[in-house]
Amino acid sequence: MTTPEAAAGAPPGPAVSKDRSSGPRKGRRSVTGTRRSVAALFLLPALVLLGALVVYPIGYSLVRSFYDASGDHAAGFDNYKAIFTDDGIRTALKNNIIWVVFAPAVSTALGLVFAVLTERVRWGTAFKLVVFMPMAISMLAAGIIFRLVYDQDPDKGVANAVWVGVHDTFAQSSAFPKAHPGRESPLVAQGGGFVTKDPVRAGTPVSLPLVGVAPDQLPDDVKRAVAARPEPGRVTGTTWQDFTRGKGVGKLGAPDPSEVGYAGMRIEAVKDGRVVASTKAAADGTFSLPAAADGAQLRLPAGNFKEAYNGVDWLGPALVTPAIIGSYVWMWAGFAMVLIAAGLAGVPRELLEAARVDGASEWQVFRKVTVPLLAPVLAVVTVTLMINVLKVFDLVYIIAPGSSQDDANVLALELYRKGFAEGQPGIASAIAVFLLLLVIPVMLFNIRRLRREERR
């Protein structure tokens, strides 16, 4: 028991202090306010750039779309009406629909195939590198590359070089597309070919001179033309290039020493509209027909003069849009492949192996397991490419020649043409706003899908 004296004499204990750390501090708000100011300072440059490069152009384009070309008078909704009434803009809108439907779908499908097929092979990384490499090339450079690839001349355009090579493997073109009878020729035109004016007789050589074939276009196996010798009971003759360079040097209607035969020229003997015999000229232009040709007319059929196959007009009005989409797929299939391959790496292997153990084929595993598990990734790739193709401009502008640029037109290109080439900034602004309205639903769909993924 402690006495009052003891309590009075006891040394003073340490002062009891209140711990204020757990209580509210007046400086908290100031510190928080300072942090907000610092954050605002850090965000200010980005906000200024965002306002200058995004918000202001959108707002100005929206306002400008309601004025006429001069910008002095209000045009109401006339510029927006032009989007659906102007033939050029309607063609561009139609082509944009084709782009949105096919380009993302084909690119995503190819990316999926490449990602799945290269997953199990040793050289899969090298293959992915090669497929992804076009992404390092700018749209401008890719446009120049494919402008050359699609060149109409098979000697320049890779696409037509391959196409013509395959075609000529099965249907050889003629070596004499420009050949025709010259002066005092015994031949007259008939059905795309030529036929002798009078019947021929066995034992009497026939001359079938032609002109019009450039020396560098003659077959490689041609030889100097010689006059055919008569053969008893057979119709013989010569068909050759009856043209000698020089000032009138040479004899007309007879082979000269410098003239060459039409090697491989097909000759038919025709009686009463029916072919009774046929043959091909030798390298020196000579030919020989059996006795059945006696009294017949000799015909050089149209197949001898068929124009050489020049390939496909890739950049013509009919194929220019698919051709440009092909160049886009070449560039962006690698992008799709890389994203899908990353998603494929996260697919549980146990599910795939379980499906195989249950007897599913590789196609069934791919269709019923792999693709459903990759659905979120495929959606991301497809939506990204859809947004990208809505503003495609460079490829169309570079690849499509002037003669077919109207047929390949897209909204971004029409915006450029209206605004800078035709001097109609009001319509160009309306197209810009319309493009923005087309992109917004796709962006909202992507945002909602990402939020659903986060909730899961």
NORNOR-V984640 format. One record per residue. N is the residue number from 1. SS is DSSP state (a for helix, b for strand, c for the rest). Layout:
n:N ss:SS
n:N ss:SS
This chain:
n:1 ss:c
n:2 ss:c
n:3 ss:c
n:4 ss:a
n:5 ss:a
n:6 ss:a
n:7 ss:a
n:8 ss:a
n:9 ss:a
n:10 ss:c
n:11 ss:c
n:12 ss:c
n:13 ss:c
n:14 ss:c
n:15 ss:c
n:16 ss:c
n:17 ss:c
n:18 ss:c
n:19 ss:c
n:20 ss:c
n:21 ss:c
n:22 ss:c
n:23 ss:c
n:24 ss:c
n:25 ss:c
n:26 ss:c
n:27 ss:a
n:28 ss:a
n:29 ss:a
n:30 ss:a
n:31 ss:a
n:32 ss:a
n:33 ss:a
n:34 ss:a
n:35 ss:a
n:36 ss:a
n:37 ss:a
n:38 ss:a
n:39 ss:a
n:40 ss:a
n:41 ss:a
n:42 ss:a
n:43 ss:a
n:44 ss:a
n:45 ss:a
n:46 ss:a
n:47 ss:a
n:48 ss:a
n:49 ss:a
n:50 ss:a
n:51 ss:a
n:52 ss:a
n:53 ss:a
n:54 ss:a
n:55 ss:a
n:56 ss:a
n:57 ss:a
n:58 ss:a
n:59 ss:a
n:60 ss:a
n:61 ss:a
n:62 ss:a
n:63 ss:a
n:64 ss:a
n:65 ss:c
n:66 ss:c
n:67 ss:b
n:68 ss:c
n:69 ss:c
n:70 ss:c
n:71 ss:c
n:72 ss:c
n:73 ss:c
n:74 ss:b
n:75 ss:c
n:76 ss:c
n:77 ss:c
n:78 ss:a
n:79 ss:a
n:80 ss:a
n:81 ss:a
n:82 ss:a
n:83 ss:a
n:84 ss:a
n:85 ss:a
n:86 ss:c
n:87 ss:a
n:88 ss:a
n:89 ss:a
n:90 ss:a
n:91 ss:a
n:92 ss:a
n:93 ss:a
n:94 ss:a
n:95 ss:a
n:96 ss:a
n:97 ss:a
n:98 ss:a
n:99 ss:a
n:100 ss:a
n:101 ss:a
n:102 ss:a
n:103 ss:a
n:104 ss:a
n:105 ss:a
n:106 ss:a
n:107 ss:a
n:108 ss:a
n:109 ss:a
n:110 ss:a
n:111 ss:a
n:112 ss:a
n:113 ss:a
n:114 ss:a
n:115 ss:a
n:116 ss:a
n:117 ss:a
n:118 ss:c
n:119 ss:c
n:120 ss:c
n:121 ss:c
n:122 ss:c
n:123 ss:c
n:124 ss:a
n:125 ss:a
n:126 ss:a
n:127 ss:a
n:128 ss:a
n:129 ss:a
n:130 ss:a
n:131 ss:a
n:132 ss:a
n:133 ss:a
n:134 ss:a
n:135 ss:a
n:136 ss:a
n:137 ss:c
n:138 ss:c
n:139 ss:a
n:140 ss:a
n:141 ss:a
n:142 ss:a
n:143 ss:a
n:144 ss:a
n:145 ss:a
n:146 ss:a
n:147 ss:a
n:148 ss:a
n:149 ss:a
n:150 ss:c
n:151 ss:c
n:152 ss:c
n:153 ss:c
n:154 ss:c
n:155 ss:c
n:156 ss:c
n:157 ss:c
n:158 ss:a
n:159 ss:a
n:160 ss:a
n:161 ss:a
n:162 ss:a
n:163 ss:a
n:164 ss:a
n:165 ss:a
n:166 ss:a
n:167 ss:a
n:168 ss:a
n:169 ss:a
n:170 ss:a
n:171 ss:c
n:172 ss:c
n:173 ss:c
n:174 ss:c
n:175 ss:c
n:176 ss:c
n:177 ss:c
n:178 ss:c
n:179 ss:c
n:180 ss:b
n:181 ss:c
n:182 ss:c
n:183 ss:c
n:184 ss:c
n:185 ss:c
n:186 ss:c
n:187 ss:b
n:188 ss:b
n:189 ss:b
n:190 ss:b
n:191 ss:c
n:192 ss:c
n:193 ss:b
n:194 ss:b
n:195 ss:b
n:196 ss:b
n:197 ss:c
n:198 ss:c
n:199 ss:c
n:200 ss:c
n:201 ss:c
n:202 ss:c
n:203 ss:c
n:204 ss:c
n:205 ss:c
n:206 ss:b
n:207 ss:b
n:208 ss:b
n:209 ss:b
n:210 ss:b
n:211 ss:b
n:212 ss:c
n:213 ss:c
n:214 ss:c
n:215 ss:a
n:216 ss:a
n:217 ss:a
n:218 ss:c
n:219 ss:c
n:220 ss:c
n:221 ss:c
n:222 ss:c
n:223 ss:c
n:224 ss:b
n:225 ss:c
n:226 ss:c
n:227 ss:c
n:228 ss:c
n:229 ss:c
n:230 ss:c
n:231 ss:c
n:232 ss:c
n:233 ss:c
n:234 ss:c
n:235 ss:b
n:236 ss:b
n:237 ss:b
n:238 ss:b
n:239 ss:b
n:240 ss:b
n:241 ss:b
n:242 ss:c
n:243 ss:c
n:244 ss:c
n:245 ss:c
n:246 ss:c
n:247 ss:c
n:248 ss:c
n:249 ss:c
n:250 ss:c
n:251 ss:c
n:252 ss:c
n:253 ss:c
n:254 ss:c
n:255 ss:c
n:256 ss:c
n:257 ss:c
n:258 ss:c
n:259 ss:c
n:260 ss:b
n:261 ss:b
n:262 ss:c
n:263 ss:c
n:264 ss:c
n:265 ss:c
n:266 ss:b
n:267 ss:b
n:268 ss:b
n:269 ss:b
n:270 ss:b
n:271 ss:b
n:272 ss:c
n:273 ss:c
n:274 ss:b
n:275 ss:b
n:276 ss:b
n:277 ss:b
n:278 ss:b
n:279 ss:b
n:280 ss:b
n:281 ss:c
n:282 ss:c
n:283 ss:c
n:284 ss:c
n:285 ss:c
n:286 ss:b
n:287 ss:b
n:288 ss:b
n:289 ss:b
n:290 ss:c
n:291 ss:a
n:292 ss:a
n:293 ss:a
n:294 ss:c
n:295 ss:c
n:296 ss:c
n:297 ss:b
n:298 ss:b
n:299 ss:b
n:300 ss:b
n:301 ss:c
n:302 ss:a
n:303 ss:a
n:304 ss:a
n:305 ss:a
n:306 ss:c
n:307 ss:c
n:308 ss:c
n:309 ss:c
n:310 ss:c
n:311 ss:c
n:312 ss:c
n:313 ss:c
n:314 ss:c
n:315 ss:c
n:316 ss:c
n:317 ss:c
n:318 ss:c
n:319 ss:c
n:320 ss:a
n:321 ss:a
n:322 ss:a
n:323 ss:a
n:324 ss:a
n:325 ss:a
n:326 ss:a
n:327 ss:a
n:328 ss:a
n:329 ss:a
n:330 ss:a
n:331 ss:a
n:332 ss:a
n:333 ss:a
n:334 ss:a
n:335 ss:a
n:336 ss:a
n:337 ss:a
n:338 ss:a
n:339 ss:a
n:340 ss:a
n:341 ss:a
n:342 ss:a
n:343 ss:a
n:344 ss:a
n:345 ss:a
n:346 ss:c
n:347 ss:c
n:348 ss:c
n:349 ss:a
n:350 ss:a
n:351 ss:a
n:352 ss:a
n:353 ss:a
n:354 ss:a
n:355 ss:a
n:356 ss:a
n:357 ss:a
n:358 ss:c
n:359 ss:c
n:360 ss:c
n:361 ss:c
n:362 ss:a
n:363 ss:a
n:364 ss:a
n:365 ss:a
n:366 ss:a
n:367 ss:a
n:368 ss:a
n:369 ss:a
n:370 ss:a
n:371 ss:a
n:372 ss:a
n:373 ss:a
n:374 ss:c
n:375 ss:a
n:376 ss:a
n:377 ss:a
n:378 ss:a
n:379 ss:a
n:380 ss:a
n:381 ss:a
n:382 ss:a
n:383 ss:a
n:384 ss:a
n:385 ss:a
n:386 ss:a
n:387 ss:a
n:388 ss:a
n:389 ss:a
n:390 ss:a
n:391 ss:c
n:392 ss:c
n:393 ss:c
n:394 ss:a
n:395 ss:a
n:396 ss:a
n:397 ss:a
n:398 ss:a
n:399 ss:a
n:400 ss:c
n:401 ss:c
n:402 ss:c
n:403 ss:c
n:404 ss:c
n:405 ss:c
n:406 ss:c
n:407 ss:c
n:408 ss:c
n:409 ss:c
n:410 ss:c
n:411 ss:a
n:412 ss:a
n:413 ss:a
n:414 ss:a
n:415 ss:a
n:416 ss:a
n:417 ss:a
n:418 ss:a
n:419 ss:a
n:420 ss:a
n:421 ss:a
n:422 ss:c
n:423 ss:c
n:424 ss:c
n:425 ss:a
n:426 ss:a
n:427 ss:a
n:428 ss:a
n:429 ss:a
n:430 ss:a
n:431 ss:a
n:432 ss:a
n:433 ss:a
n:434 ss:a
n:435 ss:a
n:436 ss:a
n:437 ss:a
n:438 ss:a
n:439 ss:a
n:440 ss:a
n:441 ss:a
n:442 ss:a
n:443 ss:a
n:444 ss:a
n:445 ss:a
n:446 ss:a
n:447 ss:a
n:448 ss:a
n:449 ss:a
n:450 ss:a
n:451 ss:a
n:452 ss:a
n:453 ss:a
n:454 ss:a
n:455 ss:a
n:456 ss:c
